[in-house]
Amino acid sequence: MTKPVETEILNVSIEREGQAVTAKWGLHPKLKEELLPEEWKELTEVMGKVTNIVGKRFTEILAQGQKDSGGTA
């Protein structure tokens, strides 16, 4: 039995540097070429919302971790 070939067509990445959080998304170049302009516009809007939600949540989790660790006096 052969293993099916996997192709990443869509990805979302969250990067953190200190307290700064960056959320990005990417689409396989071949799929991007096949989308109609209105489909590309819709996908861009939806993925913008996705990265905002994920990035915001990640930032909230980081902030919560800071609160949980307490301070020094």
C-alpha positions in Angstrom: 0.0 0.0 0.0 1.5 3.4 -1.0 1.1 6.4 1.2 -0.9 9.2 -0.4 0.9 12.3 -1.4 0.2 15.3 0.8 0.2 18.8 -0.5 -0.2 21.8 1.7 -2.6 24.1 0.0 -3.3 26.5 2.8 -1.4 27.4 5.9 -1.6 29.8 8.8 1.4 30.6 10.9 1.7 32.5 14.2 5.1 33.9 15.1 6.0 35.4 18.4 8.9 37.6 19.2 8.7 38.7 22.9 5.2 40.2 23.3 4.8 40.9 19.5 2.6 38.3 17.7 2.4 38.1 13.9 -0.2 36.0 12.2 0.2 35.2 8.4 -1.4 32.9 5.9 -0.4 31.4 2.6 -1.9 29.6 -0.3 -0.3 27.1 -2.7 0.7 29.1 -5.8 -1.1 26.7 -8.2 -4.4 27.1 -6.4 -3.9 30.9 -6.3 -3.5 30.9 -10.1 -6.8 29.0 -10.5 -8.9 31.3 -8.3 -11.1 33.9 -10.0 -10.6 37.5 -8.9 -13.8 37.5 -6.8 -12.8 34.2 -5.2 -9.4 35.5 -4.3 -11.0 38.6 -2.8 -13.4 36.5 -0.7 -10.6 34.2 0.4 -8.4 37.1 1.4 -11.2 38.6 3.5 -11.9 35.4 5.2 -8.3 34.5 5.9 -7.7 38.0 7.2 -10.4 37.4 9.8 -8.9 34.0 10.6 -5.4 35.4 11.2 -6.9 38.2 13.3 -8.8 35.8 15.5 -5.9 33.4 15.9 -3.4 36.2 16.5 -5.7 38.0 19.0 -6.3 34.7 20.9 -2.6 33.9 21.0 -1.9 37.4 22.4 -4.6 36.9 25.1 -3.0 33.6 26.1 0.4 35.3 26.4 -1.1 38.1 28.5 -2.8 35.5 30.7 0.5 33.7 31.2 2.1 36.9 32.3 -0.6 37.5 34.9 -0.4 33.9 36.2 3.3 34.1 36.7 2.9 37.0 39.1 5.2 39.8 39.8 8.2 40.4 42.0 8.2 42.8 44.9 
